[in-house]
C-alpha cells in the first residue's frame, strides 16, 4: 500500500467515535416554552402503560430511524409524534455534544423553542402529562448526585489463558453518576437529568 493512498483513506469522513455507525442512536429535543414572560424547560412524564420506563420523566425523542435524514430530523419527528407539535413551528436554537452513554448507545440532543399554545394535543398513549420548570430556577438550583459502582464481570468462557495474569487480571472499576433534580413533586433523574445538567452548565 502506498503512503499517499493511506493518507487519502484517512482524510475521508469518519464517524464521531468508534462504534457510532453500529450503535443504538437516539435524538432528543430539550424544549423551551415561554410562560408569563419567563422561559421554562418542558418535560414529559412517560405514560404509565409504556413497556419501557413507565412514569419516568424525559424529553421528547427516541430512536433515529433509517428514514430520518439526520439526528435533528429524528428529534423533530419524535417531538411531533409525542407532543403533536408542528415540526415547522419549532425554532431550533442549537445542539449539545452527543452523549455517548455506552459504546453501543449514543444520544444527540437539540434545543428548540415551542409555542405553549401548541401543547394541548399531546399523545396520551406515550405521555402521561407535561410540566415545566423555570429556566431561572434551574440556573440557581444545584442537583445532587449519587454514585453507582460499576465492576466488569467476564463471562465464564472468557479466554483468561490469552491475557497476562489470567484470572488475576485487575479489571478497571468505575462508578456511574446519577444526578437528581427535585422540583415540587417531580424527581428528574437518569439520562434526562444528565442532559439537563449539561445544558444548564452550557448556558450559565
C-alpha positions in Angstrom: 0.0 0.0 0.0 1.4 3.4 -0.9 1.5 6.2 1.7 -0.5 8.6 -0.4 -3.3 6.1 -0.7 -3.2 5.6 3.1 -3.3 9.4 3.6 -6.3 9.7 1.3 -8.2 7.0 3.1 -7.6 8.7 6.5 -8.8 12.0 5.0 -12.3 10.6 4.3 -15.2 11.5 6.7 -15.2 9.3 9.8 -17.8 8.6 12.5 -17.8 10.8 15.6 -16.5 7.9 17.7 -15.6 4.3 17.1 -18.8 2.3 17.0 -21.1 5.2 16.2 -22.3 3.5 12.9 -23.5 0.4 14.7 -24.7 2.0 18.0 -28.3 2.4 19.0 -28.7 6.1 18.0 -31.3 8.3 19.7 -32.2 12.0 19.3 -34.0 14.2 21.8 -35.3 17.8 22.0 -34.9 20.0 25.1 -38.0 22.1 24.6 -38.2 25.7 25.8 -41.6 27.4 26.3 -42.4 30.9 27.4 -44.9 31.3 30.2 -45.9 34.6 31.7 -42.8 36.3 30.3 -40.4 33.7 31.6 -38.6 30.8 29.9 -39.3 27.3 31.1 -37.9 23.8 30.2 -40.7 21.4 29.2 -40.7 17.8 30.4 -42.8 14.7 29.7 -43.9 12.1 32.2 -44.0 8.9 30.2 -47.3 7.1 30.1 -47.8 4.5 32.8 -48.8 2.0 30.2 -45.5 2.2 28.3 -43.5 -1.0 28.2 -40.2 0.7 28.9 -39.6 3.2 31.7 -43.3 4.0 32.5 -43.7 7.1 34.6 -40.2 8.3 34.1 -39.6 11.9 33.3 -38.0 12.6 29.9 -37.6 14.9 26.9 -39.4 14.2 23.7 -37.3 12.0 21.4 -36.4 8.4 20.5 -34.6 6.1 18.1 -33.2 7.5 14.9 -34.8 5.6 12.1 -33.2 4.7 8.8 -35.8 7.0 7.1 -34.7 10.1 9.2 -32.4 12.4 7.2 -30.4 13.3 10.3 -30.5 13.2 14.1 -32.2 16.6 14.1 -34.9 15.2 11.7 -35.5 12.3 14.2 -35.8 14.7 17.1 -38.3 16.8 15.3 -40.3 13.8 14.2 -40.4 12.3 17.6 -41.4 15.6 19.1 -44.3 15.8 16.7 -45.4 12.2 17.4 -45.3 12.7 21.2 -46.4 16.3 21.6 -48.5 16.8 18.4 -46.4 19.9 17.6 -46.0 21.0 14.0 -42.3 20.4 13.2 -42.2 23.6 11.1 -43.1 25.7 14.2 -40.2 24.5 16.3 -37.4 27.1 16.4 -34.1 25.2 16.8 -31.6 27.2 18.8 -28.7 24.8 18.7 -27.4 21.5 19.8 -25.3 19.9 22.5 -22.4 17.5 22.1 -23.6 13.9 21.5 -23.8 11.9 24.8 -22.1 8.5 24.5 -24.0 6.6 27.1 -22.0 3.4 26.3 -20.1 2.1 23.3 -23.4 1.0 21.8 -25.7 3.8 22.7 -25.5 7.5 21.8 -27.9 10.4 22.2 -27.9 13.6 20.1 -29.5 16.5 22.0 -31.1 19.6 20.4 -32.6 22.7 21.9 -35.6 24.4 20.5 -38.5 26.8 21.3 -42.1 25.5 21.2 -45.2 27.7 21.3 -47.1 27.0 24.6 -50.4 27.1 22.7 -49.5 24.0 20.7 -49.2 21.7 23.6 -52.9 20.8 24.1 -52.9 17.7 21.9 -50.0 15.5 23.2 -50.1 11.8 22.6 -51.8 10.2 25.6 -50.6 6.7 24.6 -47.0 7.8 25.2 -47.2 10.8 27.5 -49.0 10.8 30.9 -48.6 14.5 31.5 -46.5 17.6 30.7 -44.9 20.0 33.2 -42.4 22.8 33.0 -39.5 24.1 35.2 -38.5 27.8 35.1 -35.1 28.2 33.5 -34.1 30.7 36.2 -34.9 28.1 38.8 -32.6 25.6 37.1 -29.8 28.2 36.8 -29.9 28.7 40.6 -30.5 25.2 42.0 -27.8 22.6 42.0 -28.7 18.9 41.5 -27.4 16.3 43.9 -25.6 13.2 42.9 -25.5 9.5 43.9 -22.8 7.1 42.7 -23.3 3.6 41.5 -20.3 1.3 41.5 -19.6 -0.5 38.1 -17.4 -3.6 38.1 -16.6 -5.6 35.0 -17.6 -9.3 35.3 -16.2 -11.5 32.4 -18.3 -14.5 31.3 -17.3 -18.0 32.3 -16.0 -18.7 28.7 -13.7 -15.6 28.8 -10.2 -16.7 27.4 -8.2 -15.9 30.6 -5.3 -18.0 29.2 -4.8 -15.5 26.5 -4.1 -12.5 28.7 -1.4 -11.5 31.2 -2.2 -12.5 34.8 -5.1 -14.7 33.7 -7.9 -14.8 36.2 -6.0 -12.5 38.4 -6.1 -9.7 35.9 -7.1 -6.4 37.6 -10.1 -5.0 35.8 -10.6 -1.3 36.0 -13.5 -0.5 38.3 -15.5 2.7 37.9 -18.6 4.4 39.3 -21.6 5.9 37.5 -23.0 9.3 38.4 -26.8 9.6 38.8 -27.9 13.2 39.1 -31.2 14.3 40.7 -33.3 17.5 40.4 -36.2 17.9 42.9 -38.8 20.3 41.6 -42.2 20.4 43.5 -43.4 16.8 43.4 -41.3 15.8 40.4 -37.9 14.0 40.5 -35.8 14.4 37.4 -33.0 11.9 37.2 -31.2 9.5 34.9 -30.3 10.3 31.4 -32.7 13.3 31.4 -31.0 14.9 34.5 -27.6 14.3 33.0 -28.5 16.1 29.7 -30.3 18.8 31.6 -27.3 19.4 33.8 -25.0 19.7 30.8 -27.4 22.1 29.1 -27.7 24.3 32.2 -23.9 24.4 32.6 -23.5 25.3 28.9 -25.8 28.3 29.1 -24.6 29.7 32.5 
